[in-house]
Amino acid sequence: MTPQPAPLPRRTVAFLFDQFVVLCLGVLPALAAGVTFTELVAPGQVRTTVFLILCGIAFVYHLLFEWATDRTPGKRLFGLRVVTDDGASIGFRESFLRNALRAIDGLGYWGIAVAVILLRGDGKRLGDMAGHTLVVSADELSTTSG
């Protein structure tokens, strides 16, 4: 049986939850270290540095959670998981490729990813095509993952 993609609205809410977690992981320590809110939002070196740190945190967060458990905390909360095209658990390679392409998928406030998903009609963004992965409803597959 070929896995079917999870609905885009559910994926979006899970993604936004994960982005909130990533934001907290990067911004709260910066604020605790004495960076002001104004420095975080005003154009300049501090904002650029924090943005690059957030990009790194997001990459590692998604890579490790999806590799280890087939899902991020947001995907778990909203009943989703990432599988290979044939429905198996993903490995490091699939997770790495899938998440490395976030830099392109995320352009235009994730407009690239949404456009690709909608135009292709198979639920895949560029990262999914590279990693041969798909986001599915966790209850769709009979096998479970951590």
C-alpha positions as MATLAB code, in Angstrom:
seq = 'MTPQPAPLPRRTVAFLFDQFVVLCLGVLPALAAGVTFTELVAPGQVRTTVFLILCGIAFVYHLLFEWATDRTPGKRLFGLRVVTDDGASIGFRESFLRNALRAIDGLGYWGIAVAVILLRGDGKRLGDMAGHTLVVSADELSTTSG';
ca = [
       0.000    0.000    0.000;
       1.350    3.424   -0.980;
       1.187    5.947    1.862;
      -1.075    8.960    1.349;
       0.056   12.481    2.263;
      -1.329   14.131    5.369;
      -3.566   17.167    4.831;
      -1.641   20.419    4.348;
      -3.561   22.359    7.055;
      -2.616   19.754    9.694;
       0.996   19.778    8.521;
       1.011   23.567    8.704;
      -0.199   23.670   12.316;
       2.390   21.052   13.321;
       5.097   23.051   11.542;
       4.058   26.281   13.288;
       4.206   24.506   16.660;
       7.745   23.286   15.861;
       8.787   26.765   14.716;
       7.560   28.181   18.034;
       9.703   25.624   19.893;
      12.736   26.499   17.732;
      12.119   30.201   18.335;
      12.055   29.616   22.089;
      15.246   27.530   21.911;
      17.069   30.390   20.205;
      15.494   33.588   21.495;
      15.064   32.806   25.185;
      18.786   32.073   25.727;
      19.663   35.243   23.778;
      17.386   37.310   26.011;
      18.808   35.588   29.110;
      22.307   36.487   27.881;
      21.372   40.157   27.812;
      20.343   40.705   24.203;
      17.473   43.178   24.147;
      14.234   42.643   22.266;
      15.025   45.753   20.211;
      18.357   44.214   19.141;
      16.542   41.026   18.117;
      14.108   42.795   15.800;
      16.078   45.816   14.539;
      18.215   45.381   11.404;
      21.817   44.727   12.301;
      24.463   42.244   13.353;
      22.589   40.889   16.380;
      19.423   40.098   14.423;
      21.447   38.489   11.637;
      23.420   36.379   14.104;
      20.304   35.232   15.977;
      18.583   34.428   12.667;
      21.511   32.235   11.572;
      21.545   30.509   14.963;
      17.793   29.873   14.644;
      18.353   28.355   11.187;
      20.946   25.994   12.672;
      18.694   25.066   15.580;
      15.784   24.395   13.207;
      17.928   22.172   10.984;
      19.279   20.103   13.888;
      15.875   19.951   15.630;
      14.058   18.590   12.575;
      16.950   16.347   11.485;
      17.400   14.623   14.836;
      13.746   14.265   15.821;
      12.701   12.935   12.408;
      15.696   10.600   12.196;
      15.243    9.227   15.715;
      11.439    9.056   15.907;
       9.996    9.787   12.426;
       8.395   12.908   13.879;
       9.049   16.212   15.561;
       7.139   17.186   18.702;
       4.727   19.179   16.514;
       4.135   16.206   14.230;
       3.606   13.959   17.252;
       1.114   16.426   18.770;
      -0.883   16.584   15.532;
      -0.707   12.875   14.660;
       1.818   13.013   11.813;
       5.027   11.232   10.927;
       7.602   11.211    8.163;
       8.093    7.988    6.209;
       9.913    6.876    3.096;
       7.986    6.655   -0.153;
       7.199    3.005    0.614;
       6.009    3.731    4.177;
       9.119    2.648    6.096;
      10.845    4.640    8.834;
      13.304    7.204    7.561;
      17.024    6.993    8.210;
      19.694    9.639    8.692;
      20.210   10.127    4.948;
      16.521   10.715    4.245;
      16.189   13.076    7.193;
      19.337   14.978    6.229;
      18.261   15.451    2.599;
      14.706   16.350    3.569;
      15.860   18.977    6.024;
      18.786   20.355    4.018;
      16.293   21.598    1.424;
      14.389   23.645    4.033;
      16.628   26.557    3.018;
      14.926   26.571   -0.396;
      11.483   25.301    0.655;
      11.315   28.075    3.245;
      11.800   30.948    0.813;
       8.923   33.388    0.585;
       7.602   32.487    4.042;
       7.370   28.839    2.959;
       5.631   29.867   -0.266;
       7.983   27.646   -2.280;
       7.072   24.567   -0.225;
       3.348   25.248   -0.372;
       3.449   25.982   -4.114;
       5.393   22.773   -4.824;
       3.051   20.700   -2.625;
      -0.041   22.126   -4.320;
       1.344   21.979   -7.875;
       2.639   18.421   -7.545;
      -0.519   17.163   -5.855;
       1.308   14.362   -4.041;
       2.026   16.149   -0.763;
       5.755   16.497   -1.396;
       7.876   19.604   -1.023;
      11.394   19.822   -2.493;
      12.933   18.255    0.626;
      10.567   15.294    0.374;
      11.494   14.766   -3.261;
      15.224   14.795   -2.414;
      14.828   12.524    0.610;
      12.182   10.249   -0.943;
       9.961   10.992    2.048;
       6.358   11.898    2.757;
       4.469   13.324    5.741;
       1.525   11.064    6.571;
      -1.094   10.679    9.270;
       0.470    8.537   11.995;
      -2.597    6.323   12.231;
      -2.529    5.531    8.495;
       0.293    3.023    8.754;
       0.049   -0.111   10.824;
       3.671    0.129   11.987;
       4.375    2.513   14.812;
       7.455    4.484   15.594;
       8.805    5.882   18.905;
];
